[in-house]
Amino acid sequence: MKLSEILLDQILIVFVAIPLVAFLFSLAWKNHQEKHISLLVLVTKVAYLAFALVFAAIWIINDSGTLQFDFLTLYETDAFVFALQFYYDYLSMVFSIVGAFLFFMVTTFSKFYLHRDEGFKRFFSTILLFSFGYNLIIFAGNFETLFVGWEIIGLTSFLLIAFYRHRYLPVKNAYKTLSNYRLSDMALILVMWMVHHYMHKNVSFTELPAIAAKIATDENQGAGLFIAVMILFAAIVKSAQFPFTSWLPRSMEGPTSSTAIFYGSLSVHIGVFVLLRTMPIWEPLPVIKWSVLIFGALTAIISTTISRIQTSVKTQIAYSSAAQIGLIFIEVALGWETLALIHFAGNAFLRTYQLLVSPSVLNYLLHHQIFHYHPPLDKPLGRIQATIYSLGVKEWNMDINMYRYVWSPFKWIGKQFGFLGNQPFFAFLLMSVLLRGTSMLEKRNYLTAASSTTLFFGIALVLTLAAFSFRGKAQSAWKLLLLAHLGLFFGFGTTAPEKQTDMFLYMGGILAAFLAGHFLLRFTEKKQGELTLNQFSGLGFMHKNTALAFLLSTIGIIGFPITTAFIGIDVLFTYIETSQVLDMVLLTLTFIFLELAAIRIYLRVYLGPYQDEHGVIAFRSS
């Protein structure tokens, strides 16, 4: 390796770590210490932009080619290696420079926009953490590193949409966005799962052409097609393409500056980045290329019809951005990578500018309407125009259909098992009996290990859905989540009973998060009385530190990368063989609803409007 490449490797590590170090420093100050926080952000944004430009210049001058190196191996077995790998090429260069410029602009604007705001420190800490997650994605050298950044961006998006956390709509829309994000999370996990089995190892991004070559020579292209479909699905959801576009305008509940950097510019284009990064896998498959093109075209057309008749300026910008990303999808499908990158940069800067100036535009338009308003002349609408207008007003019923056909059926199933939430001990006893009975049946050859795995995964899914729809005591729902993890634990135990270390990584992190959350809920109950999930209680208004600690417990119990459970879950997924289709379906659904059920507990206990004996609670529509 050349000396210049070694130097670039070291600089890249520093570049990736700049926002993380700044985030950790930001935790040391209090909200009213705006000068200290602003100075920290000033140093960070200048260093961030300088590193992006200098690194790109050195890389181009030295003609270094693609850079890839292993930074840290977190866990390694004979069959699995979880390593943080970094990667740099022209794609990383464009996304890093655009990201650095937009970070500079938005943080500069936010210093004045959020002056003396109650969440000043919280906003900048979250933005810094987001930037670290963004760096992990664009500089990722393998799917595992990319997934860590993917999870961080999902969490920070949720936190900033719910920034005004004592109002109903921001909390509700943050949850709605997170539910869509969870679908993309699981799609990416399934990509890693299938790639691992297909290649019999963890692969880096330099090996993507090898995957494509194997798919091309493989008579049965089912595995390759599955990988490509899951990549496409993750990209569609993350970039708010049809039929998942409706979450994008809902995400505009956060501060204007956060919506600018998240949903106008960087986060919403991550789907485009994933498609470009994984192009060697899906480009040889015509059905995937046509799918990318069709979804992009549908989104461009439908989002344009919606944006033209919206009354909210942020909603107009959101749908306009989704329409442009649809066009970028078309460019990617046609192989016009350079044009797609230019289009990405232009759309990102334009939407950021539009969102940042939107308050001023509204003020100007109101002034213009008061003094210069002339009512438009009535024009008759044809049947087709009226239909399109009506669909645009209803946003093509995307929200309604998503709830009716995706979430509502699972909620109904969960309600049928609501009695488990009223008696968590009964659910535990039932699981114990099943465990004992299963072991006896296996000894008598009445039940195979594979059947046991399916049984316990099914139990875990039922318990998760019960927690997802439960409206009783918060403690009972929290216990159901632990029981669901025990169901998964028993299921994995029948699949790979000899993998004791991997099982400990998984369950050790889950138990630590559960116990912390359990004691925090008990502490809150002693102060406030019984906690139920029937409505938003907003107790974070009175117990801010407790709410923050419970949030950490919540993301720990769902496998966010703050405990060993994150590595354990990734490792245990590899124990499910490609022939175990039903087991994988049950496992995927369980992890989708585990996160939604856990976050729902946090939202309903600590966020939303707060009501005491002297106050009033806001209406849902407020």
N, C-alpha and C positions, 0 to 999 in steps of 0.2 A: 504494500500500500504506500502511495506517495505521502511525503511529509505534509503536503498541502491538504490531502484528504483526511489525515489524522487530525490536523488542526481544525478542519471544518467539522469533524465529528465532535470535537470538544466544544466548539462554539455552538453547535446545534443543541447540545444538552443544556447549555446556559440559556439559549434562546427559549427552549421549551419551558424551562423552570422559572423564568422571570415572573410571570403572573402568579405562579404558585407561591413563590417566596413573598411577593407583595401581599397576597391574600393572607398568609400567616402573620405578617407584620400588622396588617389592618385589624386583626382581632385584638391587638393590644390596646387600642384606643377606644374611647367612648364616643357616642354619637355627637356630642356638642363640640368635640375637638376637631372641628372642620379644617382648620389650618394644617394640622398634622396629617390628616387623611388626604387632603388635597395635595400636599407636598409629596406624599408617598405615591399617589397616582400620577403626579407630574413626572417624577423620576421614572416611574414604570413605563408610562406611555412614550417618553422620549427614548428610553433604552430599548423598548420593544420595537419602535419604528426604526431606530438606527441599526439594530441587529438584523432586522428583516432586509433592509437595503444593503448593508455592508456584506452580509452573508451571500445574498444573491449576486452582488458584484464580484466577490471573490470566486464564487462558484462558476460564473460565466467566464471570467478572465482566465481561470486555470483549466477551463474545459474539463471539469472533474467527472462529468457523467453522473449516472445515478449513484447516490450514496446510500449505503445501508450498513447498519452495525447493531449488534446486540448491546443494550445498555445494562440490563439487569434481569437475571433469571429468578423469578419469585418462587417457582415450585417446579420440580422435575421428578418424573418417574420413568420407568422403562417405556411406557406407552404415551406419556403426555409431558409436554414442556410448556410452562406458562412463562414466557419471556417478554419483557418490554423491548421492542425493537423500533428503531427510528429509520426513516426513509426520506430521501430528498430528491426531487426531480423537478421538471418544469411545472408540473401540476401543483406540487407543494409550494413552489416559488410564487406562483400567481396568487394562490389562496392566502399565503402568509403575508404578502405585501398588501393586498386588499384589506385583509383583516387588521393589520397593524395601522393602516391609514384610518380605517373606520373606528378603531378603538381610540385613536388619538382624538378624532373629531367628536365622538359621542361623549367621552369622559370630560373633554373640555367644556362642551355644552352643559353636561350634567352638573358640573361644579356650581354653576349659577342657577340652573333650572331647579335643583333640589336644595338650594340654600335654606338652612334652618328647617328642613323637612324632618319629620320624626324618624324617617328611615334612611337618613343620609349615609351613615356608615354601612347599614345593611345593604343598601343598593350597591355601593362600590365594592364591598367584599364579595357580593354575588357576581358582579361583572368580572372581577379579577379571577374568580374561580371558573367562570364561564370561559374566559380567555385561555386558561390552562387546559380545559377540556377540549376547546377548539384546536389548540396546538397539538394535543395528543392525537386527534383525528387526522389532521392534515399532514403530520409528520410520522404517522403510524407506519411501522414496517411489517405488521401482521394484523390479523383480525382481532387478536386478543387485546393488543394495545389500542386499536381503533375502538373496541367495545368499551374500554375504560373511559375514553373521552366521550363516547356516545352516551353513556350513563350520566356522566357529569353534566353534559349539556342538557339532558332531559331534566335533571333535578333543578339546575339553575333556571331553566325556562319556567318550570312550575313555580319556583319561589318568586320570580319576578312578575309573573302574571298575577299571583296572589299577593303582590306587594302591598296593596291596600287591603290588608287581611281582615279588617273588621267590617268589611262590606260583603254583602251576600254574593253579588254577581262576580267580582274578581275571584272569589274562592271557588264558586261553581265552575267558572270557565277555566280556571287553572286545572281543576279535576278533569274536565272534559278534554283538555289538551293532553294531559298526562295519560288518559285512557287510550288516546290515539298513539301517543309515543310508545306505550307499552306493547302495542302490536308490532311496531317496527323493532323494538328491542328483541322480542322473541323471534322475529324473522331473522335477525342477525345471529342470534344464538343457534338457530337451526342451520344457518350457513356454516358456522364454525363446526357444528356437530357433523354435518354431512361431508365437509371437506376433510375432516380428521379421519373419518372412516374410508373415504374415497381414496385418499393419498396415504393412509396408514401412518400419519404423523401430522404435527402442526406445521403449516406451511407459511413462508414469508411471502411478501408481495413480489419478490423477484422470481418466485416459482409459479406465479399465475399462468405464464405461458405453458408450463408443464401440465397444469390442470387442463388447459384448453386442448393441448395435444392429446392427452389421454381421453378426453371427451370425444374428440374427433375420430380416434381409432377404436373406441369402445363400441361394440355392437349394440349393447343396451345403454342408451343415453339417458336413462331415467334419473340416475343420480346427478349427472351434470345438469340436466334440465331442472331438477329440483333446486340445485344451488343457484342457478340463474334466476329462477322464479322468486326465490326468497330474497335475493339481492334486489330485484326489481320491486318487490313488495315493500321492503324496508325503505327504498329510495322514494317510492310514491308517497308513503305515509309521511316521511320526514320532510319532504318538500311540498306537502299539502296539495298533491295532485288528485284529480277526480278518482273516486268518490269521497276522498277524505279532506276536501278543500275547506270545509266549513269550520274546522278547528282554527284556521289561520286568523280570520277576523275576531274570533272569540278571544284569541290570545292578546288582542290589543287592549285588554283591561289594565295592563301594567302601565308604568310611567312612559311617557312619550319617548324618552331617550332609550329605554330598554327595548321598546318595540322597534325602534329604528335599527339597533344593532342585531337584535335577534331575528325578528320576523320580517324585517324589510331587507336585510342584507346578508348576514352570515349564516345563522342557524337554518334558515329556510332553504339555503342552497346546498346544505350538506348532502342531500339526496343526489344532486348533480355530481358532487365530488365522488360519492361512492360509485356511481355509474361509470365515471371516467376512470377511477382507480381500478375497478374490476372489469374494464372493457375486454381484456383478453379472454375472460371466461365466457361472457354472454354474446360477444359480437359474432362468433361463428354460428350462432343459433338463430336462424331467420325468424322463428316464432317470437323470440324475445325482442329482437330488433323491431319487429312490427308492433309488438305490444308497447314498447317504449314510445314509439311514434304515435300510436293510437291514443294512449293515455295522455300524452303531451298535447295532441291536437284537441281532444275532448276538453281538457282543462282550459286550454287557451280560448276555445269558443264559449264554453259555459261560464267561465269566470269573467269574460268580457261582458256577456249579457247581464251578469249580476252587478258588476261594478258600475255600469252605466246608469243604474237607477237607484243606487243606494243613497240614503240621506246622510249617512255618517262619513266624514272625510277619511277616518282611519279604515273603515270597512272598504271604501272605494280603493284606497291604496293597497290594502291586503289582497283583494281580488285581482287588482291590476298586476301586482307582483306575482301572484300565482299564475296568471295568464302568461306573463313573460317567461316564467320558469317552464311552463308548458312548451313554449317555443324553443327554449334551450334543450328540453328533452328531445324535441324533434331534431335539432342540430346534432345532438349526441348520437341519436339513432342513425343519422345519415353519415356519421363518421367525421363531421366537421368539428374536430376538437378545438382548434384554434379559435374559430368563430364562437363556439360555446363559451370559451374562457373570456373572450372579449365581451360577449353578451352578459356573462355573469358579473364582470366588473362594472359594466355600465349600469345594469339593473340594480346592483347593490348600492352604488353611489347615489343613483337617482332616488331610490326609495328611502334611503337614509335622509337625504336632503328634504324630500317631501314630508316625511314624518316629523322631522325637527322643526320645520317651518309651519306645520299644519295649524298650531294655535294662532299664529299671526295671520294665516290665510283666512281662518274662520272669522277673526276680528274684522278683517278687511271686507269680507263678503257681507257680514252683518251690516257694516256701515254702508256699503254700497246698496244693499237692499232697502235700507231705511230711506235713503235720499234719492235713489235712482231706480227704484223698482218699477218695472212695467210688466203687467201680467201677460203671459204668453197667449198667443192666439190658439183657440181650440182647433185641433185637427182630428178628424175621425180616424180611428185605428182599425186596420183590417183584422181578420180573425187570427192570422198567424202572428202579427205584431202584438195583439192583445195577449195571446197565449204565452209568447216569449216574455212579455212584460210581467205577466202574472207569475211565471216560473222564476223570473229574476227577483221579484219581490219576496217570494218564498224560498229563495236561494236553492231552487231546484229540489227542495225537500230533503236535502242531504242530511241535515240534523235529525229530522223525523225518521227517515229510513234507517239511519245508523242506530238510533235508539231502538226502533221497532224490531229490526231484524238481526242486530248483533248483540246488544246489551240486554234488552228486555227478556228474551227467552232464558238466559242464564240467571237473571234476577228472579224469574218465576220459579226456576228449579231450586234456587237457594231458599226461597220462602217456604217451599214444601218441607224443607229440613230445618226450619227455624226452631223447632223444639230442641235441637241439639244445642243451640245457643242458650236456651233457658236452663239446661242441665249439662254444663261442660263435663261434669264428673261422669254422667251417664255416657257421654260420647267417649271419654277416656276408657271407661269400663268396657264399652263395646269394642273398642280397638284392641284392648288387652285380650279379650276373649277371642277375637278373630286371630290375633297373633298366635295365641296358644293353640287354637283349633287348626290353624294353617300348618304349624309345625308338626302336629300330630298326623294330619292328613298326608303331609309330605312323607313322613316315615312309613306310612301304610301305602304309599304310592297312589293315593286317591287324587293328589293334587301336585302338579309340577311346580318347579321354582318359577317358571315363566308365568304360570297362572297366579301364583302368589304376588308377583310383582304387579301384574295388572290389577289384582284385587286391592292392594294397598294404594296404588296410584288412584284408583277410583274412589277409595275412601277419602284420600287427601283432597281430591277435587270436590267431593260433596261437602266436606268440612269447610273448604275455602269459599264455596258458593254460599253456604249458610252464613259465614262471617260477612260476606260481601253484601248480603241483603238484610242483615240483622239490624233491628231497631231497638233492641233492649239495652242491657248494661254494657258499657264499654269494656269492662273487665272480661265479661263472658266472650265477647267477640275476639278480644286479644288472646284468650286461652284457646279459642278455636284455631287461630293461626298457628299456635305452637303444636296443637294436635295434628293439623294438616302437615306440618313439617315432619312430625313423627311418622305419619303415614308414608311420606316420601322416604324417610330414613329406613323404615322397615322394607319398603319396596326396593330401594337400592341395595339393602342388606341381602335380599334373596338373589339379586343379580350378581353382586360381587362381594360375597361375605368376607373375603380375605383382605380387602382393601381397607384396613383399619385406620390408617393414617388419613386417607382421603375422607372417610366418614367422620373422623374427628374434626378435620378442618371445617367441614360443612356444619355439623351439629354444634360444635363448640362456639362458632360465631353466632348461630341462631339462638342458643341458650343464653349467651351473654346479653344479646339485644333484648330477648324476651324478659329476662329478669329485671333489667334496667327499666323497661317500659312498664312492667307490672308494678314496681315500687313507685314510679312516677305517677301512675294512675291512682294508686292508693293514697299517695301524698295529696293529690288534687282532690280526691274524694273527702279526705279529712277536712280540707279547707272549705269545700263548696257543696258537699253532700253527694248524693248518688249521681253518677254520670251515665247518661243514656245517649243513644245515637239517633234519637227520633228527630232531632233538629240541630242546627249549629248553635253551640253554646258560647263561643267566643271567649273562653276562659283564658286564652293567651293574653288578653287585655290586662288581667290581674296577675298572671303568673308567666311572665315573659321567659324567665330562665328555665322554668319547668317545661314550657312549650318547646323551647329550643332543644332541651335535653331529650324530650320525647320524640322530636323529629329525628334526632340522631338514632334513637332506638328503632324508630319506624324504618328508616332506610337501612339499618343494620339487619332487621329481620327479613327484609326482602332481597338481601344479597348485594346491596350497594358496596362498592370497594372501600369500606372502612373496617371490615372484619374479615376473618379467614373464610367466612361463608361464601364470599365472592369467588375465591379460587376453588373452594370445595364444590360449588354448584357446577362450575365449568368442567371440572374433572369428572364429576359423577354423570354428567350428560353423556360423556363418551362411553359409558358402560352400556348404554342402550344401543343395541344393534340396529342396523338399517331394516332388518326384517321385523322388528318389533314396532309396527306402525301404530297399533292401538295404544301401546305404552307411551310412545312419543306424543301422540295426540293428547292423552290424559295429562302427561307431564307439562306440555306446553300450555294447555288451558289452566292448569293449576298455578303455574308461575305468573301467568297474565293476571289472574284474579287475586293471587296472593298480594301483589303490589297494590292493586286497586283497593282491596279490603283494608290493608294496613294504612294506606294514606287516607282512606275514608274515616278511619277512627281518629287519626290526627286532626283532620279537617273539622269533624263534627264536635270534637271536644274543645279544641284550642283556637280555631279560627271562626270567622263569621261574626255577625253582630252580637255584641255583648249586652245582656239585660240583667239589671239588678232590681232591687225593690224600689229604687228611685228613678230608674231609667225606662226607656221605651225601646222596643226592638224594631229595626227597620223592616219595611215590607220587602218582599222578594224582588219586586220590580224597581226598587229604589236604586 
